[in-house]
Amino acid sequence: MTLFGDLDQGEAYFYHYTRAERLRQILDGGRLRMGPYASTNDPRETKAWYPSLSVPDDEADLAQDEHVRLMADLDRRLRGRAKVLCLTKDAEPRDELDAIFQFRRGYARARMWDQYGEKHAGACLVFDRRRLHSTIVEASAPAVPRFGNVRYENRPVGPTGRFNFDLAALRRNGVEAEADTFLREHTRELFFHKNTDWESEQEFRYVVVDDRPELFVPIWSSLVAVVLGDGHDADQLPAIRRHPAVAQGDVAVAVCRWQNGAPNPLPAA
């Protein structure tokens, strides 16, 4: 694998930024956590969802307590059961200089280093894309993961104008059945849109919706590199190098140095 030079990009790799302490947990446990969708740092995902209700004319006096309960039950069934793994990928170069330097690489996102990589003290994990996908599918069973690129648009949650439930159907069929049908039909609109503020992340995500509070994905069959931030603690290196896959040379270890404003991945000393 050519990782720290004029490397093959595009569809080859996924990247995941993390803090130094979380890196230790990931490597020691040999797994990535798919955590609650509601625990991200985007209010689109952390705040409760409030779909509209179609109420028949003869039910116009819908009791407030029933309305509150239905909203809470729908939010719990739609958003509260979802788990997400957020990744990024390489981008196409914008110009000749972008192609020469490493700005397009998934491990070279300055804002993501700052926000998710503990202000450059954390790490960016590099995965073989196909192998990680297979592992996620296997770990998610019996659920089937939804996956794909995030689409960046300034729009509210859900299908515009159709984030709606029929009160009679909810009463007749139950919240669980109606919400599950809605999920099957509108997965993309619910989980794969973000506001344009996040566009630089080039996110690719996996979403699993079931009753498990969290999922864990084994990493050693797909992890190809650990890229440490420019401000990492050098005391981390001995512990990282002790892991068998690293010691055997199957996993590269590098540091993303920033020189004259450009990312420069160098082998870790």
Secondary structure per residue as TSV (DSSP state, phi and psi in degrees):
chain	resnum	aa	ss	phi	psi
A	1	M	-	360.0	128.8
A	2	T	-	-95.7	105.4
A	3	L	-	-106.6	-38.9
A	4	F	S	-112.9	45.8
A	5	G	S	-151.0	-140.4
A	6	D	S	-81.8	74.2
A	7	L	-	-89.1	163.2
A	8	D	-	-70.4	134.7
A	9	Q	-	-128.0	-141.1
A	10	G	T	70.0	-108.1
A	11	E	T	-93.8	7.7
A	12	A	S	-78.8	-36.4
A	13	Y	E	-131.5	153.7
A	14	F	E	-115.6	153.6
A	15	Y	E	-131.2	144.7
A	16	H	E	-140.0	119.4
A	17	Y	E	-86.6	146.4
A	18	T	E	-155.9	164.3
A	19	R	-	-78.9	164.3
A	20	A	H	-61.9	-45.7
A	21	E	H	-65.4	-40.0
A	22	R	H	-67.6	-33.4
A	23	L	H	-58.4	-45.8
A	24	R	H	-59.3	-43.2
A	25	Q	H	-65.2	-40.2
A	26	I	H	-64.1	-46.6
A	27	L	H	-69.9	-40.9
A	28	D	H	-65.9	-39.3
A	29	G	H	-85.8	-17.0
A	30	G	T	66.6	33.2
A	31	R	E	-157.1	153.7
A	32	L	E	-102.2	144.2
A	33	R	E	-97.1	129.4
A	34	M	E	-93.4	106.2
A	35	G	E	-97.0	176.7
A	36	P	E	-59.2	133.6
A	37	Y	G	-57.5	-33.9
A	38	A	G	-75.8	-1.9
A	39	S	G	-104.6	14.8
A	40	T	S	-75.8	-176.5
A	41	N	S	-107.4	19.9
A	42	D	-	-107.4	120.8
A	43	P	H	-59.7	-22.3
A	44	R	H	-59.9	-30.0
A	45	E	H	-106.1	-27.3
A	46	T	H	-87.6	-28.3
A	47	K	S	-85.6	147.9
A	48	A	-	-59.1	145.3
A	49	W	-	-93.8	140.4
A	50	Y	-	-126.8	84.9
A	51	P	-	-67.2	159.9
A	52	S	E	-84.4	162.2
A	53	L	E	-119.8	134.4
A	54	S	E	-90.4	115.2
A	55	V	-	-112.6	123.6
A	56	P	-	-58.6	154.0
A	57	D	G	-56.0	-36.5
A	58	D	G	-79.7	0.3
A	59	E	G	-117.4	21.4
A	60	A	T	-60.9	-20.6
A	61	D	T	-94.8	34.9
A	62	L	-	-47.8	126.1
A	63	A	-	-64.3	142.3
A	64	Q	H	-61.2	-39.6
A	65	D	H	-66.7	-35.5
A	66	E	H	-69.1	-39.3
A	67	H	H	-61.5	-45.7
A	68	V	H	-61.9	-42.7
A	69	R	H	-64.7	-43.2
A	70	L	H	-63.1	-42.9
A	71	M	H	-60.6	-44.6
A	72	A	H	-65.5	-41.2
A	73	D	H	-67.3	-40.4
A	74	L	H	-65.9	-44.5
A	75	D	H	-61.4	-42.3
A	76	R	H	-64.2	-39.4
A	77	R	H	-76.3	-35.3
A	78	L	H	-83.6	-53.2
A	79	R	T	-99.9	-37.2
A	80	G	T	-70.2	-18.7
A	81	R	T	-98.5	-1.5
A	82	A	E	-84.5	140.6
A	83	K	E	-120.9	146.9
A	84	V	E	-136.7	144.7
A	85	L	E	-121.0	117.9
A	86	C	E	-99.7	126.1
A	87	L	E	-128.7	167.3
A	88	T	E	-130.9	173.3
A	89	K	-	-143.8	171.7
A	90	D	-	-68.7	150.1
A	91	A	-	-110.3	158.2
A	92	E	-	-71.1	138.4
A	93	P	-	-63.1	142.2
A	94	R	S	-85.7	-27.6
A	95	D	S	-156.6	-175.3
A	96	E	H	-64.2	-43.4
A	97	L	H	-64.1	-39.1
A	98	D	H	-62.6	-33.7
A	99	A	H	-73.8	-33.6
A	100	I	H	-72.7	-46.3
A	101	F	S	-88.3	-173.9
A	102	Q	S	-104.9	13.7
A	103	F	T	-55.7	-31.8
A	104	R	T	-75.4	-13.8
A	105	R	S	-73.6	148.7
A	106	G	T	-63.2	-25.0
A	107	Y	T	-91.3	9.0
A	108	A	-	-120.5	37.0
A	109	R	-	-100.3	102.9
A	110	A	H	-59.0	-43.0
A	111	R	H	-67.1	-36.1
A	112	M	H	-71.3	-34.6
A	113	W	H	-59.7	-42.1
A	114	D	H	-68.9	-43.9
A	115	Q	H	-84.7	-43.1
A	116	Y	T	-107.2	-21.7
A	117	G	T	-99.9	29.0
A	118	E	T	56.1	46.5
A	119	K	T	54.5	46.9
A	120	H	T	74.8	7.5
A	121	A	T	-93.5	-9.4
A	122	G	S	-94.1	-139.6
A	123	A	E	-151.4	163.0
A	124	C	E	-123.6	120.1
A	125	L	E	-88.6	136.9
A	126	V	E	-113.0	126.1
A	127	F	E	-120.2	145.6
A	128	D	E	-67.4	121.3
A	129	R	H	-62.2	-48.5
A	130	R	H	-65.9	-41.4
A	131	R	H	-67.2	-41.1
A	132	L	H	-64.5	-41.2
A	133	H	H	-57.0	-47.4
A	134	S	H	-61.2	-40.2
A	135	T	H	-66.4	-40.5
A	136	I	H	-64.6	-43.2
A	137	V	H	-60.0	-43.9
A	138	E	H	-66.3	-43.7
A	139	A	H	-68.5	-26.0
A	140	S	H	-79.5	-20.4
A	141	A	T	-55.0	143.0
A	142	P	T	-82.1	-4.9
A	143	A	S	-70.6	156.2
A	144	V	-	-108.0	118.0
A	145	P	-	-71.3	143.7
A	146	R	E	-92.5	144.9
A	147	F	E	-154.1	157.4
A	148	G	E	154.3	177.4
A	149	N	E	-71.0	142.7
A	150	V	-	-77.5	138.2
A	151	R	E	-101.8	132.0
A	152	Y	E	-103.6	111.0
A	153	E	-	-147.2	146.3
A	154	N	-	-87.1	95.9
A	155	R	-	-153.2	156.6
A	156	P	-	-72.9	171.3
A	157	V	S	-65.2	142.9
A	158	G	S	87.0	173.0
A	159	P	S	-66.7	121.5
A	160	T	T	-55.0	123.9
A	161	G	T	78.6	-3.1
A	162	R	T	-129.2	14.1
A	163	F	-	-82.8	71.6
A	164	N	E	-141.0	144.3
A	165	F	E	-126.6	148.3
A	166	D	E	-91.4	123.7
A	167	L	H	-59.4	-42.4
A	168	A	H	-62.3	-40.3
A	169	A	H	-68.0	-38.2
A	170	L	H	-62.6	-41.7
A	171	R	H	-70.4	-36.7
A	172	R	H	-76.1	-46.1
A	173	N	H	-102.0	-18.3
A	174	G	-	95.1	151.9
A	175	V	H	-61.3	-41.6
A	176	E	H	-58.7	-50.0
A	177	A	H	-66.1	-43.7
A	178	E	H	-67.7	-40.6
A	179	A	H	-67.0	-40.4
A	180	D	H	-65.4	-38.5
A	181	T	H	-63.1	-43.5
A	182	F	H	-62.3	-41.3
A	183	L	H	-59.9	-45.6
A	184	R	H	-60.9	-36.1
A	185	E	H	-85.7	-22.5
A	186	H	H	-133.7	31.6
A	187	T	H	-56.1	-46.2
A	188	R	H	-61.7	-46.1
A	189	E	H	-66.3	-31.7
A	190	L	H	-79.4	-44.3
A	191	F	H	-114.3	-8.4
A	192	F	S	-123.5	30.5
A	193	H	E	-125.5	140.5
A	194	K	E	-138.9	159.8
A	195	N	-	-67.3	158.3
A	196	T	G	-65.8	-16.7
A	197	D	G	-56.1	-27.7
A	198	W	G	-95.9	6.3
A	199	E	G	-59.4	-32.5
A	200	S	G	-66.6	-13.4
A	201	E	G	-74.8	-19.5
A	202	Q	-	49.9	50.7
A	203	E	E	-78.7	140.3
A	204	F	E	-121.2	128.2
A	205	R	E	-131.2	158.1
A	206	Y	E	-116.3	135.1
A	207	V	E	-128.5	131.1
A	208	V	E	-123.6	128.2
A	209	V	E	-115.0	108.2
A	210	D	S	-161.4	-172.2
A	211	D	S	-87.7	-1.3
A	212	R	-	-71.2	137.8
A	213	P	S	-70.5	-26.3
A	214	E	-	-160.4	162.6
A	215	L	E	-131.6	150.2
A	216	F	E	-122.4	134.5
A	217	V	E	-114.4	118.0
A	218	P	E	-59.3	145.7
A	219	I	-	-114.8	-21.8
A	220	W	T	-68.4	-21.2
A	221	S	T	-79.4	-14.2
A	222	S	T	-123.4	-17.3
A	223	L	E	-71.0	127.0
A	224	V	E	-116.0	-17.8
A	225	A	E	-161.6	151.0
A	226	V	E	-117.5	115.9
A	227	V	E	-105.2	114.3
A	228	L	E	-84.3	151.7
A	229	G	-	-74.4	162.0
A	230	D	T	-61.7	-25.1
A	231	G	T	-104.2	24.2
A	232	H	-	-67.7	157.7
A	233	D	-	-84.2	120.4
A	234	A	T	-60.7	-20.3
A	235	D	T	-67.9	-13.4
A	236	Q	H	-69.5	-30.9
A	237	L	H	-59.6	-46.4
A	238	P	H	-57.0	-41.0
A	239	A	H	-66.2	-38.8
A	240	I	H	-65.4	-42.9
A	241	R	H	-68.8	-18.1
A	242	R	T	-74.5	-20.0
A	243	H	S	-66.4	132.6
A	244	P	H	-51.6	-45.0
A	245	A	H	-63.7	-33.8
A	246	V	H	-73.3	-46.5
A	247	A	H	-61.2	-32.9
A	248	Q	T	-83.0	-3.6
A	249	G	T	86.3	7.4
A	250	D	S	-77.5	-21.2
A	251	V	S	-123.7	119.3
A	252	A	E	-77.7	152.0
A	253	V	E	-126.0	125.9
A	254	A	E	-138.8	171.2
A	255	V	E	-124.8	132.0
A	256	C	E	-88.3	94.0
A	257	R	E	-84.0	148.7
A	258	W	E	-113.8	115.6
A	259	Q	E	-124.4	122.2
A	260	N	T	53.3	37.4
A	261	G	T	81.8	2.3
A	262	A	E	-115.9	142.7
A	263	P	E	-73.4	138.5
A	264	N	E	-138.4	95.8
A	265	P	E	-74.9	122.0
A	266	L	E	-122.0	145.9
A	267	P	E	-55.2	137.9
A	268	A	-	-67.3	133.1
A	269	A	-	-72.3	360.0
